[in-house]
């Protein structure tokens, strides 16, 4: 169906969502017919992962041997790590090696190692599939965890770039000891062991260099032990090759994702209201480290079973039909509205979750 042949004024929210889905899926079919190599989805996923991991290892080696500046290594690895985030997301939806469990779980483990700042991907699978069922509501734990629905201020700025800080602030806000213990227990479970090591090393890195900086300003340098200096040498290298890249990547992803999803006055199952396309020119420095997430993730809410590189290729067609069907573009007012839509959903838009929005895709 051509994206211009339907009148959105004569369609309810479900019909408009179905029309977007039809147009985007048709474009995916056309691309695969035009480029048959796109049919090799498992091989492409494995190849992208190998490229990202070898690139991260290679840039780390060049930095350690003195052939690359620290900032270049950090930026390159942040970009490559963003590829592994997209792969993890596709794996959560069973897009690679769905019927071959060993390579599927091997890929899950490797993308986690490339991004040790994140929660256990096997646990995230349940949170993310729930996100599709209840996007924009209080029970959407995945988006709520990265500050979607929080009013903007210093607390949200801290929370958006630091997973452990987000959990800590929520723990402080909890009104009962039972709730505090629940948050602590859940956080330890989902972040163990990699994220606890990652963020712990990050705090040590910041604390060590802050202490040295303050001591230097006071004219009283600290005499660290030889063991401490040896440990910090390792942490300093890690901060450039893996920790720093993931801190940068995490901030960019969470800032973009938490502001392109709506919260609070979203009608359950109304995909039109769940996201916007957030792609102004000034956000490109952020988009660069979350693989253009703000521009393309909204497409995923309509067509969940297309890998991330296909979304990049269908974006032009998808954006055209999404705009025609009422999806918002660059609604910057969401920053002041704490991600609310800002108006009550129209009566004509009453809908229920569609099967495609509430289940994992069954694509091989």
Buried (B, 14 or more C-beta within 10 A) or exposed (E): EEBEEBEBEEBBBBBBBBBBBBBBBBBBEEBBEEEEEBEEBBEBBBEBBEEBBEBBBBBBEBBEEEEBEBEBBBBBBBBBBBBBBBBBBBBBBBBBBBEEEEEBBBBBEBBBEBBBBBBBBEEBBEBBBBBBBBBBBEEBBBBBBBBBBBEBEEBBBBBBBBBBBBBBBBBEEBEEEEEBEEBBEBBEEBBEEBBBBBBEBBEBBEEBBEEBEEEEEEEEEEEBEEEEEEBBEEBBBBBBBBBBBBBBBBBBBBBBBBBBBBBBBBBBBBBBBBBBBBBEEEBEEBBBBBBBBBBBBBBBBBBBBBBBBBBBBBBEBBBEBBBBBBBBBBBEEBEEBBBBBBEEBEEEBBBEBBEBBBBBBEBE
